[in-house]
Amino acid sequence: MKNIYNLFLIMILTMCCISCNNEWETEQYTQLASFKAEPNANGVTYAYLRYHPQGKVKFNLPIILSGSTMNTKNRTIHVSLDPDTLAALNLDQYGHRKELYFEQLDSKYYSMPETVELPAGESTALLPIEFTLGDLDQSDKWVLPLQILDDPSYDYQANPHKHYRRAILRITPFNDYSGIYSGTLYKIYLEGDRTSPLTLNEHKTFVVDEKTIFIYAGIRDIDYLDRKLYKIFIEFTDEKLDIQNKKLNIYTDNPQINLKVTGQPTYTVNEEMDAKLPYLKHVYITLNLAYQFEDYTTIPGHPMKYTVEGSLSMQRDLNTLIPDEDQQIQW
């Protein structure tokens, strides 16, 4: 009986010794190469680029090697364009309405390497993409579709999941005044009806140059087929009208909408530090606008006159702990 007990004890001790290996030193998850580019509901990832009229702007897209242990060897990650995924995304989002599709950015507007080196001891590398977007028309939906290539001869394995192996960058230049404005106080009236104004919760503005943005007239947005005909340009000047307000210039590039600016458009910019997070700066921009325009495309031959008046407001938050001004903005 005693021998049986001793034999049983030896078996238990042997099993414990086998199980007590250094499991944290072995890979618990497969090491896969992935982009760090989480897509939004439309399947794209916004790439915010500070506007420069002529100079190049660099955007660094992170590439991550997953896993629970450190990368132990030098790897060369191969990257290329991915027009097939872009075509599938457009079909999924917009069906056969090609006029609403995302457009692949022309190669004259960017440059990037075909490979990225991921050294041993590192699990993250950056894909540097240089953009030159001075004359790019923001009324089109420009994207740069990318993928991590996979091949048995490569010294890595690409993540098989679509949203990790691929990234569709939505190219978004910005200046000090562009972004998404709240439109709750921005009223759009159809001629003859001052009782039931049209409103949108948000109005997106787009970069023209360092001091100018454009917005679409009335309730139009980037998904309207005729949006390019209804651009309202807003130029920010340094001319002070009083202690707070500065002058705006409003104009259009399409005389057919019969734009008429009423009164003097103005804007204000106010800054304050966050009460609880002393490193966080809030910048509040308010636009006061009043203009009239004609919608001549909805019902051909029967233009509809609209009056727009009110204010648009935007809050931009800056993390002052980040030394690079372009990276401070918390989108």
C-alpha positions in Angstrom: 0.0 0.0 0.0 2.9 2.3 0.9 4.5 1.6 -2.5 1.3 2.5 -4.3 1.1 5.7 -2.3 4.7 6.6 -3.2 4.2 5.8 -6.8 1.1 8.0 -6.9 3.0 10.9 -5.2 5.8 10.6 -7.8 3.3 10.8 -10.7 1.7 14.0 -9.2 5.1 15.6 -8.8 6.2 14.7 -12.3 3.0 16.2 -13.8 3.6 19.4 -11.8 7.1 19.7 -13.1 6.0 19.2 -16.7 3.3 21.8 -16.4 5.5 24.4 -14.7 7.4 25.3 -17.8 8.1 28.9 -18.9 4.9 29.3 -20.9 5.3 33.1 -21.0 8.4 32.6 -23.1 6.5 30.8 -25.9 4.3 32.6 -28.4 0.7 32.6 -27.3 -0.6 34.3 -30.4 0.5 34.2 -34.0 2.7 37.1 -35.0 0.9 38.8 -37.9 1.6 42.1 -39.7 -1.3 44.6 -39.5 -2.1 48.2 -40.2 -3.2 50.3 -37.3 -6.1 52.0 -39.1 -9.5 51.3 -37.6 -12.2 52.0 -40.2 -15.4 54.0 -39.5 -18.9 53.0 -40.5 -18.1 53.8 -44.1 -15.1 51.5 -44.1 -12.5 54.3 -44.3 -9.9 55.7 -41.9 -9.5 59.5 -41.8 -6.0 60.7 -42.5 -5.8 64.3 -41.3 -3.1 66.4 -43.1 -2.2 69.9 -42.2 -2.7 72.0 -45.4 0.4 73.4 -47.0 0.0 75.2 -50.4 3.2 73.8 -51.9 5.2 71.9 -49.4 4.9 68.2 -48.8 3.0 66.8 -45.8 4.1 63.5 -44.3 1.7 61.0 -42.8 3.0 58.0 -40.9 0.8 54.9 -41.0 1.7 52.4 -38.2 2.3 48.8 -39.0 2.1 46.4 -36.0 3.4 42.9 -35.5 0.9 41.2 -33.2 1.8 38.5 -30.6 2.6 38.1 -26.9 6.4 37.9 -27.4 8.9 40.4 -28.8 9.9 40.2 -32.5 13.2 38.4 -32.6 14.3 39.1 -36.2 14.5 41.8 -38.9 11.5 41.7 -41.2 10.7 43.5 -44.4 7.0 44.4 -44.7 5.7 44.8 -48.3 2.9 47.3 -49.0 1.0 48.1 -52.2 -2.2 49.8 -53.5 -5.4 47.8 -53.2 -7.9 49.0 -55.8 -9.9 45.8 -55.6 -10.9 46.4 -52.0 -11.8 49.9 -52.9 -14.1 48.7 -55.7 -15.8 46.2 -53.3 -16.2 48.9 -50.7 -17.8 51.3 -53.2 -20.2 48.7 -54.4 -21.1 47.7 -50.8 -21.7 51.3 -49.7 -23.3 52.9 -52.8 -24.4 50.1 -55.1 -24.2 51.2 -58.7 -24.3 54.9 -58.0 -20.8 55.6 -59.2 -21.1 59.3 -58.8 -21.0 58.8 -55.0 -18.0 56.5 -55.0 -14.8 57.1 -53.2 -12.1 58.1 -55.7 -8.5 56.7 -55.6 -6.0 59.4 -55.2 -3.8 60.1 -58.3 -0.2 59.1 -57.9 0.9 62.7 -58.5 -0.4 63.7 -55.1 1.6 61.2 -53.0 4.7 59.0 -52.8 5.6 56.1 -50.5 8.1 53.2 -50.3 7.1 49.7 -51.3 8.6 48.2 -48.2 9.1 49.0 -44.5 11.8 47.6 -42.3 10.7 46.2 -38.9 13.9 45.6 -36.9 14.4 42.9 -34.3 13.3 43.9 -30.9 10.5 46.2 -32.3 6.9 45.4 -32.9 5.9 48.6 -34.6 7.1 50.4 -37.8 5.9 53.4 -39.7 5.0 53.6 -43.3 5.9 57.2 -44.4 3.6 58.6 -47.0 4.3 62.1 -48.5 1.4 64.0 -49.8 1.3 67.1 -52.0 -2.3 68.3 -52.1 -2.1 72.0 -53.0 -4.7 71.9 -55.9 -6.7 68.9 -54.8 -10.5 69.5 -55.1 -12.0 68.5 -51.8 -15.5 68.1 -53.3 -14.5 64.6 -54.3 -14.0 61.7 -51.9 -10.3 61.0 -52.2 -8.9 57.9 -50.6 -5.7 55.9 -50.7 -6.4 52.1 -50.5 -3.4 50.1 -49.2 -2.7 46.5 -48.4 0.0 44.4 -46.7 1.2 41.9 -49.2 1.6 38.2 -48.3 3.9 35.6 -49.9 5.5 32.3 -48.7 8.9 33.8 -49.4 8.4 36.8 -47.1 9.7 36.7 -43.5 6.3 37.5 -42.0 2.7 36.6 -42.4 0.0 39.3 -43.1 -3.0 39.4 -40.9 -5.8 37.5 -42.8 -8.5 39.8 -41.4 -9.7 42.5 -43.8 -9.6 45.4 -41.5 -6.1 44.7 -40.3 -4.4 43.7 -43.5 -6.0 46.6 -45.5 -6.4 50.3 -44.9 -8.4 52.8 -47.0 -7.2 56.2 -46.0 -9.7 59.1 -46.4 -7.5 62.0 -47.3 -8.6 65.0 -45.2 -6.5 68.2 -45.4 -7.2 70.7 -42.6 -6.4 74.3 -41.6 -7.2 76.3 -38.5 -10.8 76.7 -39.5 -11.9 73.5 -41.3 -13.9 70.7 -39.6 -17.4 69.8 -38.6 -19.6 72.7 -37.3 -22.7 72.4 -35.3 -25.7 73.7 -37.3 -28.5 73.9 -34.7 -28.5 77.7 -35.0 -28.0 77.7 -38.8 -31.5 78.2 -40.4 -32.4 77.6 -44.0 -35.7 79.1 -45.2 -37.5 78.4 -48.4 -38.8 81.6 -50.0 -42.3 82.4 -48.6 -41.9 80.2 -45.5 -40.3 81.7 -42.4 -42.1 79.4 -40.0 -40.5 76.0 -40.8 -36.7 76.4 -41.3 -34.6 73.5 -42.4 -31.6 72.6 -40.2 -28.8 70.0 -40.1 -27.1 69.0 -36.9 -23.7 69.2 -38.6 -22.1 70.9 -41.5 -18.8 69.7 -42.7 -16.3 72.3 -44.2 -13.4 71.7 -46.5 -10.0 73.3 -47.1 -9.4 75.6 -50.0 -6.2 77.3 -48.7 -4.7 78.4 -45.4 -7.3 81.0 -44.8 -10.3 79.7 -46.8 -12.8 76.9 -46.5 -15.9 76.0 -48.3 -19.3 74.7 -47.3 -22.2 73.5 -49.4 -25.1 75.9 -49.7 -28.3 75.1 -47.7 -28.7 71.5 -46.6 -26.4 70.0 -49.3 -23.5 67.8 -48.3 -20.9 65.7 -50.0 -23.4 63.0 -51.0 -25.5 65.3 -53.2 -24.9 64.7 -56.9 -24.9 68.4 -57.7 -22.8 69.4 -54.8 -20.0 71.0 -56.9 -22.4 73.6 -58.1 -23.3 74.9 -54.6 -19.9 75.7 -53.0 -19.9 78.7 -50.7 -16.4 79.9 -50.0 -15.6 81.5 -46.6 -12.4 83.5 -46.4 -11.1 84.4 -42.9 -9.5 87.8 -42.7 -7.6 89.6 -39.9 -9.7 92.7 -40.2 -11.3 93.5 -36.8 -14.8 94.9 -36.8 -15.0 95.2 -33.0 -13.3 93.7 -29.9 -14.3 90.2 -30.7 -15.6 89.9 -34.3 -13.4 89.7 -37.4 -14.5 90.0 -41.0 -15.4 87.1 -43.3 -15.6 87.3 -47.1 -18.3 85.1 -48.7 -18.3 84.2 -52.4 -19.0 81.4 -54.9 -17.5 80.1 -58.1 -20.9 79.5 -59.7 -22.9 82.6 -60.7 -25.9 80.5 -61.6 -26.9 80.1 -57.9 -27.3 83.9 -57.6 -25.5 84.2 -54.3 -26.4 87.4 -52.4 -24.7 88.0 -49.1 -26.8 90.0 -46.6 -25.1 92.1 -43.9 -21.5 91.6 -42.9 -20.4 88.0 -42.1 -18.2 87.7 -39.1 -16.3 85.2 -37.0 -14.9 84.9 -33.5 -12.2 82.7 -32.1 -12.0 82.1 -28.3 -9.6 79.9 -26.3 -9.6 78.5 -22.8 -7.9 75.7 -20.9 -9.8 72.8 -19.6 -10.9 73.1 -16.0 -10.0 69.5 -15.1 -7.3 68.7 -17.6 -4.9 71.7 -17.6 -2.9 70.4 -20.6 -6.1 70.5 -22.8 -6.9 73.7 -24.7 -10.3 74.3 -26.2 -10.6 76.5 -29.2 -14.1 77.8 -30.1 -14.8 79.1 -33.6 -18.2 80.7 -34.4 -19.2 81.9 -37.9 -22.1 84.3 -38.3 -23.5 84.1 -41.8 -26.5 85.4 -43.8 -27.0 84.9 -47.5 -29.5 84.0 -50.2 -29.1 81.5 -53.1 -31.1 79.8 -55.8 -31.4 76.0 -56.2 -31.8 75.6 -60.0 -31.1 71.9 -60.3 -33.6 70.1 -58.1 -36.5 71.1 -60.4 -35.0 72.1 -63.7 -36.6 75.3 -65.1 -38.1 76.2 -61.7 -35.4 77.7 -59.4 -36.2 77.7 -55.7 -34.9 80.6 -53.6 -33.5 80.1 -50.1 -32.4 82.4 -47.3 -29.7 81.1 -44.9 -29.0 82.9 -41.7 -27.6 82.1 -38.3 -24.3 80.8 -36.8 -22.1 77.7 -37.1 -19.9 76.7 -34.2 -17.0 74.3 -33.8 -14.9 73.2 -30.8 -11.4 72.1 -31.5 -9.5 70.4 -28.6 -5.6 70.6 -28.5 -3.4 68.5 -26.4 -0.6 70.9 -25.5 1.6 68.2 -24.2 2.3 67.1 -27.8 5.1 69.3 -29.2 4.1 68.9 -32.8 1.2 71.3 -33.4 -0.2 69.2 -36.3 -0.6 66.2 -33.9 -2.2 68.1 -31.0 -5.7 68.1 -32.4 -8.0 65.5 -30.9 -10.3 64.6 -33.8 
